Amino acid sequence: MKINLSQKPCKIMGILNVTDDSFYDGGRYTSIDTAIERGRTLAKEGADIIDIGAESTRPGAMPINVNEELQRLVPVIQALKKEIHIPISVDSYKPEVIRECVPLGIDMINDVTGLRNKSMVDVVIKSKLPVVVMHMRGTPQTMQQDIHYDDVVKEIYTFFEKKLHEIDSAHVIIDPGIGFGKEVDHNLLILKNLSVFKTLGCPILIGTSRKSFIGKVLELPSPIDRLSGTLASCVYAYLQGANILRVHDVREVKQAIKLIEAIEYVSDKKI
């Protein structure tokens, strides 16, 4: 299923975590039935893409093995491909996992390690699917330790420039990696400077949904209380040129963007 990212409105990617330890919704959709029902809900709320992840990448999260990841992913993908008619993305950095998921009819690959594994590059190229290449330093276990950038925007830009030499840019979506190896100000600077990344000529995915930088700015320790900050950051990212917004709250973000678009495109002629 082709995903057209060249036209507005931006696409809303609904998050479906079939994990027990994700920072916001871990444990809610660990059974096949609850995961499938959540996928149905995301589709009804207006998701343009559903991103299914079976391994948490929150700070400090521990990896799981390939077999466990596939056991969580495969039945959910199979069921949703039969029931819903929107693109399915798989959030995994393991080439063995993606290799097994491609024949199931997935439509996008989301690699939070930014194609660090050279075998993943080969799998992506062979699949001919669009791939989200995300910037992250270290691993989820180490990424929030000893964080330092001389120029966070420039360094991430250079990272993407190098990646685009490895893979056809026509299939690449870039994700600056909000919250992945960044302090609060780094995340804010990335959002403020999205126009810099637009010059790379690739669609941009932004994932701010309920993340800790929102909590720190707004003094909201619990992710449950961060919807308002999520909406504000998503609207700002949209106005700066983001093509995909990866969120937990599809209906609310969809409504916010719809209103912004109504304001942008209303006719100036006298009524």
C-alpha positions in Angstrom: 0.0 0.0 0.0 1.6 3.2 -1.2 2.0 6.0 1.4 1.8 9.4 -0.2 3.8 11.9 1.9 4.2 14.6 -0.7 0.8 16.3 0.0 -0.8 17.9 3.0 -2.3 17.1 5.4 0.6 15.5 7.3 0.0 11.9 8.2 -0.9 10.8 11.7 0.9 7.6 12.8 -0.8 5.8 15.6 1.4 4.0 18.1 0.6 0.4 18.9 3.0 -1.0 21.5 2.6 -4.7 22.1 5.0 -4.5 25.0 4.9 -4.8 28.7 7.3 -1.9 29.5 6.8 1.0 27.2 6.9 4.3 29.1 3.3 5.3 28.6 1.1 2.3 27.5 3.3 -0.6 28.4 1.2 -3.7 29.4 -2.1 -2.4 28.0 -1.9 -4.3 24.7 0.2 -7.4 25.4 -2.5 -9.9 24.4 -3.3 -10.5 20.8 -6.9 -9.6 21.3 -6.2 -6.3 23.1 -3.6 -5.4 20.5 -5.9 -6.0 17.6 -8.7 -4.1 19.3 -6.3 -1.2 19.8 -5.4 -1.3 16.1 -9.1 -1.1 15.2 -9.5 1.9 17.5 -6.5 3.8 16.0 -8.0 3.2 12.6 -11.4 4.5 13.7 -9.8 7.6 15.2 -8.3 8.4 11.9 -4.8 7.1 11.9 -3.1 7.2 8.5 -0.5 4.7 9.5 -0.3 2.3 12.4 3.2 1.7 13.8 3.5 -1.7 15.7 6.4 -2.1 18.1 7.1 -5.2 20.2 10.2 -4.0 22.0 10.3 -1.0 24.2 12.9 1.7 23.4 12.2 3.9 26.5 15.4 5.0 28.3 16.8 2.0 30.2 14.6 -0.6 28.4 16.2 -4.0 27.9 16.2 -5.7 24.5 14.2 -8.9 23.7 15.3 -11.7 21.4 14.1 -12.1 17.8 11.7 -15.0 18.5 9.9 -13.2 21.3 9.6 -10.1 19.1 8.1 -12.1 16.2 5.7 -13.9 18.5 4.3 -10.6 19.6 4.3 -9.0 16.1 3.2 -11.6 13.6 -0.3 -12.5 14.8 -1.2 -8.8 15.2 0.1 -7.8 11.8 -1.7 -10.8 10.2 -5.0 -9.9 11.8 -4.9 -6.1 11.2 -3.9 -6.6 7.5 -7.1 -8.5 7.1 -9.3 -6.0 9.0 -8.1 -2.5 8.3 -7.1 -0.8 5.1 -4.4 1.6 6.2 -0.6 1.1 6.0 1.2 -0.9 8.7 4.6 0.1 9.9 6.9 -2.2 12.0 9.0 -0.6 14.6 12.1 -2.8 14.8 15.9 -2.5 14.3 16.5 -6.2 13.8 16.9 -7.3 10.2 15.8 -10.8 11.1 12.4 -9.4 12.3 11.9 -7.2 9.3 12.8 -10.1 6.9 10.0 -12.1 8.4 7.5 -9.3 8.4 7.9 -8.1 4.8 6.0 -11.1 3.4 3.1 -10.4 5.7 2.4 -7.2 3.7 3.8 -4.5 5.9 4.1 -1.1 4.3 6.9 0.7 6.2 9.9 0.0 8.4 10.8 2.2 11.4 14.3 1.7 12.6 15.1 3.7 15.8 18.8 2.9 15.5 19.0 4.6 12.1 20.1 1.6 10.0 23.1 1.1 12.3 23.1 -2.6 11.4 24.5 -3.0 7.8 22.4 -6.1 7.3 19.3 -3.9 7.9 20.4 -1.7 5.0 20.4 -4.7 2.8 17.0 -5.9 4.0 15.5 -2.4 3.5 16.9 -2.0 0.0 15.6 -5.5 -1.0 12.1 -4.8 0.4 11.8 -1.5 -1.5 9.6 -0.2 1.4 9.9 3.3 2.9 12.0 3.3 6.0 12.1 5.7 8.9 15.8 6.4 9.8 16.0 7.8 13.3 18.9 9.5 15.0 19.9 8.0 18.4 23.2 7.9 20.1 24.0 4.6 22.0 21.2 2.3 22.9 18.0 2.7 25.0 20.1 1.4 27.9 22.8 4.1 27.5 21.4 6.9 25.4 20.6 9.3 28.3 24.0 9.0 29.8 26.8 11.6 29.2 24.8 13.5 26.6 26.8 16.1 24.8 26.6 18.0 21.5 28.6 20.9 20.2 25.8 21.7 17.8 22.8 19.3 18.0 21.1 20.4 14.8 24.3 20.3 12.8 25.4 16.9 14.1 22.1 15.3 13.4 22.0 16.9 10.0 25.4 15.4 9.2 24.3 12.0 10.5 21.4 12.0 8.0 23.7 13.2 5.1 25.9 10.2 5.7 22.9 7.8 5.8 21.5 9.1 2.6 24.6 7.9 0.9 23.9 4.4 2.0 20.3 4.1 0.7 18.1 5.7 -2.0 16.7 8.9 -0.5 13.4 8.2 -2.4 12.6 5.6 0.3 13.9 7.5 3.4 11.9 9.3 6.0 14.1 11.0 8.6 13.3 11.2 12.3 15.6 13.5 14.4 14.9 11.3 17.4 13.1 13.5 20.0 14.0 12.1 23.4 16.6 9.6 22.2 19.9 10.7 23.6 18.9 14.4 24.0 18.4 16.8 26.9 15.3 19.0 27.1 16.9 22.0 25.2 18.2 19.7 22.5 14.7 18.5 21.8 13.4 22.1 21.7 16.1 23.1 19.3 15.4 20.3 17.0 11.7 21.3 16.8 12.7 25.0 16.4 15.0 24.1 13.5 13.0 21.5 11.5 13.4 23.7 8.4 17.1 22.9 8.4 16.3 19.2 8.0 13.8 19.9 5.3 16.7 20.9 3.0 17.7 17.2 2.9 14.7 16.6 0.7 13.2 13.8 2.7 9.9 13.6 4.6 10.2 14.2 8.3 8.7 12.2 11.1 8.4 13.7 14.6 7.5 11.8 17.7 7.0 13.9 20.8 4.0 12.1 22.2 3.8 12.4 26.0 7.6 12.3 26.2 9.6 13.4 29.2 10.9 16.7 27.8 7.2 17.9 27.8 6.9 16.8 31.4 10.1 18.7 32.4 9.0 21.9 30.6 5.5 21.8 32.0 6.4 20.2 35.4 4.2 17.1 34.7 6.0 14.0 36.0 3.4 11.6 34.7 2.9 10.9 31.0 -0.8 10.7 31.7 -0.9 14.5 32.1 1.1 15.4 29.0 -1.7 15.5 26.3 -1.7 19.3 26.1 2.0 19.5 25.6 1.8 16.7 23.0 -0.8 18.7 21.1 1.3 21.9 21.3 4.4 20.2 20.1 2.6 18.4 17.3 1.0 21.6 16.0 4.4 23.3 16.1 6.1 20.5 14.3 3.4 20.5 11.6 3.8 24.2 11.1 7.5 23.7 10.7 7.0 21.1 8.0 6.7 17.7 9.6 5.2 15.1 7.3 4.3 12.4 9.9 3.4 12.8 13.5 3.8 9.6 15.6 1.4 9.8 18.5 -0.6 7.8 21.1 -3.6 10.2 20.9 -4.7 10.0 17.2 -8.1 11.5 17.5 -7.0 14.6 19.5 -3.9 15.3 17.3 -6.0 14.8 14.1 -8.5 17.3 15.3 -5.8 19.8 16.3 -4.2 19.6 12.9 -7.5 19.8 11.1 -8.3 23.1 12.8 -4.8 24.5 12.0 -5.3 23.5 8.3 -8.7 25.2 8.3 -7.1 28.4 9.5 -4.3 28.1 6.9 -6.5 27.5 3.9 -9.5 29.6 4.6 -10.2 32.0 1.8 -9.3 35.7 2.3 -12.2 36.8 0.1 -15.0 38.7 1.8 -17.9 36.6 2.8 
